[in-house]
Amino acid sequence: MFEEFKNMTPEEIAEHLHEQGFKGIPGAAGHCPIARYIFSKAERTVFTVRTASFHSLVWYSFGLTPSEEVIEHPDSVRGFIRMFDKGEFPFLYERTADE
């Protein structure tokens, strides 16, 4: 899933996500740019995604039988998530109705 990010820095990942139109909310596990990237790349119907520094949990929906997958993050993605959640990359922030 993250092959294209393995040799990128967190800053390069941020720029790539920006170019692709992914935005998110810092600290919101299901609403970060990485979670939205996973939604867009999934080969099956995704019910929800929760990202953490070291991995993402992806729940797929197959009618009444959901399944779960753990996707390990390469170091570059881990770094991006930590930096994004600490306030880096404001150009990736999704605006809320209050703003």
PyRosetta script that sets phi, psi and omega in degrees:
from pyrosetta import init, pose_from_sequence

init()
pose = pose_from_sequence("MFEEFKNMTPEEIAEHLHEQGFKGIPGAAGHCPIARYIFSKAERTVFTVRTASFHSLVWYSFGLTPSEEVIEHPDSVRGFIRMFDKGEFPFLYERTADE")
pose.set_psi(1, -37.4)
pose.set_omega(1, -174.9)
pose.set_phi(2, -109.2)
pose.set_psi(2, 24.0)
pose.set_omega(2, -178.0)
pose.set_phi(3, -53.6)
pose.set_psi(3, -42.8)
pose.set_omega(3, -176.3)
pose.set_phi(4, -68.1)
pose.set_psi(4, -17.6)
pose.set_omega(4, -178.4)
pose.set_phi(5, -94.3)
pose.set_psi(5, -13.7)
pose.set_omega(5, -171.6)
pose.set_phi(6, -56.8)
pose.set_psi(6, -37.7)
pose.set_omega(6, -177.9)
pose.set_phi(7, -102.1)
pose.set_psi(7, 15.7)
pose.set_omega(7, 178.9)
pose.set_phi(8, -101.3)
pose.set_psi(8, 154.1)
pose.set_omega(8, 170.5)
pose.set_phi(9, -82.5)
pose.set_psi(9, 164.3)
pose.set_omega(9, 175.1)
pose.set_phi(10, -56.4)
pose.set_psi(10, -36.1)
pose.set_omega(10, 178.5)
pose.set_phi(11, -65.8)
pose.set_psi(11, -39.5)
pose.set_omega(11, 177.0)
pose.set_phi(12, -67.3)
pose.set_psi(12, -36.9)
pose.set_omega(12, 176.0)
pose.set_phi(13, -62.6)
pose.set_psi(13, -44.4)
pose.set_omega(13, 179.1)
pose.set_phi(14, -58.8)
pose.set_psi(14, -45.0)
pose.set_omega(14, -179.7)
pose.set_phi(15, -64.6)
pose.set_psi(15, -41.8)
pose.set_omega(15, 178.3)
pose.set_phi(16, -61.9)
pose.set_psi(16, -46.2)
pose.set_omega(16, 179.0)
pose.set_phi(17, -62.7)
pose.set_psi(17, -38.9)
pose.set_omega(17, 177.9)
pose.set_phi(18, -62.3)
pose.set_psi(18, -45.7)
pose.set_omega(18, 179.2)
pose.set_phi(19, -62.0)
pose.set_psi(19, -30.7)
pose.set_omega(19, -179.9)
pose.set_phi(20, -86.0)
pose.set_psi(20, -6.5)
pose.set_omega(20, 177.3)
pose.set_phi(21, 88.5)
pose.set_psi(21, 13.6)
pose.set_omega(21, 179.4)
pose.set_phi(22, -84.1)
pose.set_psi(22, 130.6)
pose.set_omega(22, 175.5)
pose.set_phi(23, -131.3)
pose.set_psi(23, 170.5)
pose.set_omega(23, -179.5)
pose.set_phi(24, -167.4)
pose.set_psi(24, -172.4)
pose.set_omega(24, -177.5)
pose.set_phi(25, -119.9)
pose.set_psi(25, 119.7)
pose.set_omega(25, 179.3)
pose.set_phi(26, -57.6)
pose.set_psi(26, 136.0)
pose.set_omega(26, 177.5)
pose.set_phi(27, 79.0)
pose.set_psi(27, -0.6)
pose.set_omega(27, -179.9)
pose.set_phi(28, -104.3)
pose.set_psi(28, 98.9)
pose.set_omega(28, -169.7)
pose.set_phi(29, -52.7)
pose.set_psi(29, -37.9)
pose.set_omega(29, -178.2)
pose.set_phi(30, -92.3)
pose.set_psi(30, 0.8)
pose.set_omega(30, -175.0)
pose.set_phi(31, -128.0)
pose.set_psi(31, 22.7)
pose.set_omega(31, 177.8)
pose.set_phi(32, -89.3)
pose.set_psi(32, 162.7)
pose.set_omega(32, -179.9)
pose.set_phi(33, -58.2)
pose.set_psi(33, -33.0)
pose.set_omega(33, 179.1)
pose.set_phi(34, -67.2)
pose.set_psi(34, -42.1)
pose.set_omega(34, 177.5)
pose.set_phi(35, -61.1)
pose.set_psi(35, -41.5)
pose.set_omega(35, -179.9)
pose.set_phi(36, -70.1)
pose.set_psi(36, -32.5)
pose.set_omega(36, 174.2)
pose.set_phi(37, -62.2)
pose.set_psi(37, -45.6)
pose.set_omega(37, 179.4)
pose.set_phi(38, -59.9)
pose.set_psi(38, -44.9)
pose.set_omega(38, 177.3)
pose.set_phi(39, -54.2)
pose.set_psi(39, -42.8)
pose.set_omega(39, -175.4)
pose.set_phi(40, -72.7)
pose.set_psi(40, -26.7)
pose.set_omega(40, -175.7)
pose.set_phi(41, -97.4)
pose.set_psi(41, -10.1)
pose.set_omega(41, -176.0)
pose.set_phi(42, -63.0)
pose.set_psi(42, 138.2)
pose.set_omega(42, 179.0)
pose.set_phi(43, -88.7)
pose.set_psi(43, -9.6)
pose.set_omega(43, 178.0)
pose.set_phi(44, -122.7)
pose.set_psi(44, 169.9)
pose.set_omega(44, 178.1)
pose.set_phi(45, -69.8)
pose.set_psi(45, 121.3)
pose.set_omega(45, -178.4)
pose.set_phi(46, -97.4)
pose.set_psi(46, 131.5)
pose.set_omega(46, 177.2)
pose.set_phi(47, -86.4)
pose.set_psi(47, -48.9)
pose.set_omega(47, 178.8)
pose.set_phi(48, -159.0)
pose.set_psi(48, 158.6)
pose.set_omega(48, 177.8)
pose.set_phi(49, -132.6)
pose.set_psi(49, 137.1)
pose.set_omega(49, 173.4)
pose.set_phi(50, -127.4)
pose.set_psi(50, 121.9)
pose.set_omega(50, 179.8)
pose.set_phi(51, -101.2)
pose.set_psi(51, 146.8)
pose.set_omega(51, 171.3)
pose.set_phi(52, -134.8)
pose.set_psi(52, 174.2)
pose.set_omega(52, -176.8)
pose.set_phi(53, -57.9)
pose.set_psi(53, -41.8)
pose.set_omega(53, -171.7)
pose.set_phi(54, -96.2)
pose.set_psi(54, -19.8)
pose.set_omega(54, -178.3)
pose.set_phi(55, -160.2)
pose.set_psi(55, 168.0)
pose.set_omega(55, 171.4)
pose.set_phi(56, -118.5)
pose.set_psi(56, 142.6)
pose.set_omega(56, 172.4)
pose.set_phi(57, -103.2)
pose.set_psi(57, 126.8)
pose.set_omega(57, -178.7)
pose.set_phi(58, -120.2)
pose.set_psi(58, 125.8)
pose.set_omega(58, 176.8)
pose.set_phi(59, -107.2)
pose.set_psi(59, 124.2)
pose.set_omega(59, 179.2)
pose.set_phi(60, -100.7)
pose.set_psi(60, 147.7)
pose.set_omega(60, 179.7)
pose.set_phi(61, -110.4)
pose.set_psi(61, 122.0)
pose.set_omega(61, 174.5)
pose.set_phi(62, -125.6)
pose.set_psi(62, 74.7)
pose.set_omega(62, -177.1)
pose.set_phi(63, 64.5)
pose.set_psi(63, -120.4)
pose.set_omega(63, -178.8)
pose.set_phi(64, -91.0)
pose.set_psi(64, 0.3)
pose.set_omega(64, -176.4)
pose.set_phi(65, -118.0)
pose.set_psi(65, 87.0)
pose.set_omega(65, 177.7)
pose.set_phi(66, -74.6)
pose.set_psi(66, 156.1)
pose.set_omega(66, 174.7)
pose.set_phi(67, -132.7)
pose.set_psi(67, 162.7)
pose.set_omega(67, -175.8)
pose.set_phi(68, -126.2)
pose.set_psi(68, 144.3)
pose.set_omega(68, 176.7)
pose.set_phi(69, -135.0)
pose.set_psi(69, 138.6)
pose.set_omega(69, 173.9)
pose.set_phi(70, -103.2)
pose.set_psi(70, 125.3)
pose.set_omega(70, 178.7)
pose.set_phi(71, -111.8)
pose.set_psi(71, 113.7)
pose.set_omega(71, 179.4)
pose.set_phi(72, -72.1)
pose.set_psi(72, 140.3)
pose.set_omega(72, 178.9)
pose.set_phi(73, -93.0)
pose.set_psi(73, 135.2)
pose.set_omega(73, 170.7)
pose.set_phi(74, -67.4)
pose.set_psi(74, 162.4)
pose.set_omega(74, -177.7)
pose.set_phi(75, -53.3)
pose.set_psi(75, -38.2)
pose.set_omega(75, -178.1)
pose.set_phi(76, -63.7)
pose.set_psi(76, -39.1)
pose.set_omega(76, 179.0)
pose.set_phi(77, -70.9)
pose.set_psi(77, -39.6)
pose.set_omega(77, 176.2)
pose.set_phi(78, -57.7)
pose.set_psi(78, -45.9)
pose.set_omega(78, 178.9)
pose.set_phi(79, -62.0)
pose.set_psi(79, -42.9)
pose.set_omega(79, 178.2)
pose.set_phi(80, -59.2)
pose.set_psi(80, -48.1)
pose.set_omega(80, -177.4)
pose.set_phi(81, -61.2)
pose.set_psi(81, -45.2)
pose.set_omega(81, 179.1)
pose.set_phi(82, -60.4)
pose.set_psi(82, -45.2)
pose.set_omega(82, -178.8)
pose.set_phi(83, -66.8)
pose.set_psi(83, -42.7)
pose.set_omega(83, 179.5)
pose.set_phi(84, -61.0)
pose.set_psi(84, -45.6)
pose.set_omega(84, -179.1)
pose.set_phi(85, -67.8)
pose.set_psi(85, -22.1)
pose.set_omega(85, 178.1)
pose.set_phi(86, -89.5)
pose.set_psi(86, 0.6)
pose.set_omega(86, 174.6)
pose.set_phi(87, 109.1)
pose.set_psi(87, 3.5)
pose.set_omega(87, 175.8)
pose.set_phi(88, -76.7)
pose.set_psi(88, 162.7)
pose.set_omega(88, 174.5)
pose.set_phi(89, 61.6)
pose.set_psi(89, 51.8)
pose.set_omega(89, -179.2)
pose.set_phi(90, -60.1)
pose.set_psi(90, -19.4)
pose.set_omega(90, 177.6)
pose.set_phi(91, -68.3)
pose.set_psi(91, -10.8)
pose.set_omega(91, 177.3)
pose.set_phi(92, -98.3)
pose.set_psi(92, -0.9)
pose.set_omega(92, -176.4)
pose.set_phi(93, -74.3)
pose.set_psi(93, 134.0)
pose.set_omega(93, 173.6)
pose.set_phi(94, -82.8)
pose.set_psi(94, 133.5)
pose.set_omega(94, 178.5)
pose.set_phi(95, -76.6)
pose.set_psi(95, 142.4)
pose.set_omega(95, 176.4)
pose.set_phi(96, -99.8)
pose.set_psi(96, 169.5)
pose.set_omega(96, -179.3)
pose.set_phi(97, -63.2)
pose.set_psi(97, -25.4)
pose.set_omega(97, -178.5)
pose.set_phi(98, -76.8)
pose.set_psi(98, -13.5)
pose.set_omega(98, -175.2)
pose.set_phi(99, -94.3)
pose.dump_pdb("model.pdb")
